Amino acid sequence: MRGWLRAATSLPRRSALLPALMAVFGWALTGCGAGDGSSTESGEPSRDQARTFVDREAAADAFLREAQPTALGGAQAVLQVGDGSAGSRFRALVRFDLSWVPADAQVSRAELRLYLDNLAGASGVYTVHRYTGAWTEATATWAVHAGQFDPTVAAQRTLDASLIGRRVTFNLRQLAQEWVRTPSANRGLLLRGPESLAGQRAFLGSREQSLPFRRPVLVLEYVDPNAGITLTPVASGLTAPVFLTHAGDGSGRMFVVEQPGYVRLLQGGVVSATPFLDIHTRVKYQGERGLLGLAFHPQYAGNGRFFVFYSTSAGGQMLSRLSEFAVSAQPDEADPASERVLLEIVKPEPNHNGGMIAFGPDGKLYIGTGDGGGSGDPGNNAQNLGSLLGKLLRIDVDAGSPYGIPPDNPFAGQAGARPEVWAYGFRNPWRWSFDRRTGRLFLADVGQARWEEIDLIRRGGNYGWRVMEGRACFPNGSVCSSAGLQLPIHQYDHTLGCSVTGGYVYRGNRHRSLDGHFFFADYCAGTVWSLAQDATGRWVRRERATSVNVTSFGEDEQGEVYLVRQDGAIERLDASGAGPVRPIRSGSSTAPPPPAGETPGLRPPPRRAPHGGWPATAAAPPDRSRRR
C-alpha cells in the first residue's frame, strides 16, 4: 500500500506534539471509526491542501494506480465505485499506512474526505467498512466478495447529483485509534456503494478527463505524549554554519564549520573571534560548494591531526578535496600551512557534493560523496563502482601514502572498482553519522523530485540511485527491480519537504526519554523529526519541532545533540512534555492564520540571491533545485 500521509505545518517552532497529521489517499487507507460524518464543502480545496503534507509510505496501491490504468476507464488516481458492468457491487478498497504513527498517540480526529467528481446516476447511500480480506496488488477492488469485509457500518453518507464537485467527509476516529494502537489489525477499508444500481460508476477523489486532480484524504489529528522537545539557544552570529563537532580531547570545546572556509571554536556559549582554521582563500564558496566537512582523528589529543572536505578548483576543473591539517603550538589555532592533500575528486557539476566525513568506531575515515550533480545523475556515477561519486568511501589515514585501503573494504581487489568504496548508489548523502553505542551508520540521502530517504548502511550495499529514488522506481513511472538493492528504512515525499538533513542518534545523559532516537530534519519545510524502532522492530517517526531551517546537526563529547541553523544560530536539543492539540482547518472549522508573509503549509525556503546561489548570510543546503 502506498498510504499518503499529510501533516499540517503551521505550528509553533517548539511544538511539543505532532498534531494535525493528514493522511492522503492514494490507494490505501488506514484509519476509520464509528460515526456518521456528514459535512460538505464546495469549491476548490486550495487553502486546505496548501496547509497539508503528503507522505506516501508504501506501495500496495500499485494495482489500482499503475498496473491497471485502462481498467479505470481512462481515469487517473480514481477511487472508482462500480465497474460499469451488470451486477456491479459498487465497491472499492482504500487503505492508508499509519504504521509510523506512535502507538501511544491519542487520536482526536479522523475524517475521510472525498471529492465527488462524477456520480453517473449512482446516487444512494455509501458506507465505509473494515476490509478483512487479504490485500494484494491483484485484488479486483470493485468486485469484493461478501465475507471480505465487516458488515458493521463504520460511517455512511448519502451521495446525489447535488454533491458533484463538492467534498464530503466521513468520521472515522474510532477505527483510526484502534489501528494506531494495533497496526497489524489494519487491512484497509471498503467503500461500498448502493448495490441495487448496476451498470453505473461513481468517481471520487479523481482526475477524470479534464477534471482537476483532487486527492481523497484522511485528516488525522492526534497528540503524541512523548514528542515534545525544547531547543535551547547556545550561540548565534555565525556565518553560513554547516556542521558542528568535537575533538574528543576532553576539552569541552565544540568546532563549527562555516561554509565560506572557516572553522570556529565554540566554548561556554562564546564563538571565537579568531578562527581555529582559516582556508577561505582555498575554498570555492558558492551555492552548494564550500567547506563542508570536518573530522578529528581518534587520537587527536596526542597527535593533533584533523581532516576537512571542501570544494575548490584547479586547471579549470571543479574539485572536491579531502585534506589533513595539524594543530599549531597554540591549541586553539590550527596551522593552515600544514595541509596535506589526500584525495581530489573531479566534479562535472557544482552541486551534489556530499561532504560529510567522520571516523567510524573501527578508526577508519568515512567520506560521503554526491553523484556529481546534474538532473538524474546523467553520468550514472552512483551505480558505477569505478567512480568515487555517489559513494560512501572508507580509507585508512594511518597507513599508506597518501592513505591506505582497509583490506576488508568490500571491493578491494575487484577489477574495475575503486577500492575505497564502502557502499554506493547515493544521490547526495549530505549528512550521516554513527550511533556511538551500536556503531550503526544512519545516512540521509537527498532526493530529486519525489522522495527523501533515511538509510541504514551495510558493507558493500547498493542504495539504489539512479535505479530508484527512495522505494520508487526512477524516473517516475518507469519499471525497475529492487533485487539486490538496500531500500531505505524511512522515506517521505516532497509535500513534507524537499531536502533531508541527517542527524544523530541521541545518546546523551540529559534526557533518557530521547535515548535511541535518530533525529533528522527537512531544510525546506523546517520540520524536525525523530525515528526509532519500537518493540516489534518497526520504525516510528515523531514530529518534534517546526519552523527550524536546519543545515546540519552536531554532537558534543557527551553525546548531546545540537541543531545548526541557517540563520547562524546553534541550539541544543532538550526534552519536554506534550502540549495541547492545535486545531487545523477541517470542514467549517478554521485554523489560526499563519505568520505574516507565509502561506499555509510548507514554509518556503530562503529566497535565492540574485546570482542564483544562496544568500551570503545563509548556508547553502545540499540540493535545493529539484530540476537539477
C-alpha positions, 0 to 999 in steps of 0.5 A: 500500500502506498498510504499518503500521509499529510501533516499540517505545518503551521505550528509553533517552532517548539511544538511539543506534539505532532498534531494535525497529521493528514493522511492522503489517499492514494490507494490505501487507507488506514484509519476509520471509526464509528460515526456518521460524518456528514459535512460538505464543502464546495469549491476548490480545496486550495487553502486546505491542501496548501496547509497539508503534507503528503507522505506516501509510505508504501506501495500496495496501491500499485494495482489500482494506480499503475498496473491497471490504468485502462481498467479505470476507464481512462481515469487517473488516481480514481477511487472508482465505485462500480465497474460499469458492468451488470451486477456491479457491487459498487465497491472499492478498497482504500487503505492508508499506512499509519504504521509510523504513527506512535502507538501511544498517540491519542487520536482526536480526529479522523475524517475521510474526505472525498471529492465527488467528481462524477456520480453517473446516476449512482446516487444512494447511500455509501458506507465505509467498512473494515476490509478483512480480506487479504490485500494484494496488488491483484485484488479486483477492488470493485468486485469484493466478495461478501465475507471480505469485509465487516458488515458493521457500518463504520460511517455512511453518507448519502451521495446525489447529483447535488454533491458533484464537485463538492467534498464530503467527509466521513468520521472515522476516529474510532477505527483510526485509534484502534489501528494506531494502537494495533497496526497489524489489525489494519487491512484497509477499508471498503467503500461500498456503494448502493448495490441495487444500481448496476451498470453505473460508476461513481468517481471520487477523489479523481482526475477524470478527463479534464477534471482537476486532480483532487486527492481523497484524504484522511485528516488525522489529528492526534497528540503524541505524549512523548514528542515534545522537545525544547531547543535551547539557544547556545550561540548565534552570529555565525556565518553560513554554519554547516556542521558542528563537532568535537575533538574528543580531547576532553576539552569541552570545546565544540568546532563549527564549520562555516561554509565560506572556509572557516572553522570556529571554536565554540566554548561556554556559549562564546564563538571565537573571534579568531578562527581555529582554521582559516582556508577561505582563500582555498575554498570555492564558496558558492551555492552548494560548494564550500567547506563542508566537512570536518573530522578529528582523528581518534587520537587527536589529543596526542597527535593533533591531526584533523581532516576537512572536505571542501570544494575548490578548483584547479586547471579549470576543473571543479574539485572536491578535496579531502585534506589533513591539517595539524594543530599549531603550538597554540591549541586553539589555532590550527596551522593552515600551512600544514595541509596535506592533500589526500584525495581530489575528486573531479566534479562535472557539476557544482552541486551534489557534493556530499561532504560529510566525513567522520571516523567510524568506531573501527578508526577508519575515515568515512567520506560521503560523496554526491553523484556529481550533480546534474538532473538524474545523475546523467553520468550514472556515477552512483551505480558505477563502482569505478567512480568515487561519486555517489559513494560512501568511501572508507580509507585508512589515514594511518597507513599508506601514502597518501592513505591506505585501503582497509583490506576488508573494504568490500571491493578491494581487489575487484577489477574495475572498482575503486577500492575505497568504496564502502557502499554506493548508489547515493544521490547526495548523502549530505549528512550521516553519522554513527550511533556511538553505542551500536556503531550503526551508520544512519545516512540521509540521502537527498532526493530529486523530485519525489522522495527523501530517504533515511538509510541504514548502511551495510558493507558493500550495499547498493542504495539504489540511485539512479535505479530508484529514488527512495522505494520508487522506481526512477524516473517516475513511472518507469519499471525497475527491480529492487533485487539486490538493492538496500531500500531505505528504512524511512522515506517521505515525499516532497509535500513534507519537504524537499531536502533531508538533513541527517542527524544523530542518534541521541545518546546523551545523559540529559534526557533518557526519554530521547535515548535511541532516537535518530533525529533528522530534519527537512531544510525546506519545510523546517520540520524536525523529526525523530525515528526509532524502532519500537518493540516489534522492530518497526520504525516510528517517526515523531514530529518534534519541532517546526519552523527550524531551517536546519543545515546540519546537526552536531554532537558534543563529547557527551553525546548531546545533540545540537541543531545548526541553523541557517540563520547562524544560530546553534541550539541544543536539543532538550526534552519536554512534555506534550502540549495541547492539540492545535486545531487545523482547518477541517470542514467549517472549522478554521485554523489560526492564520499563519505568520505574516508573509507565509502561506499555509503549509510548507514554509518556503525556503530562503529566497535565492540571491540574485546570482542564483546561489544562496544568500551570503548570510545563509548556508547553502543546503545540499540540493535545493533545485529539484530540476537539477 
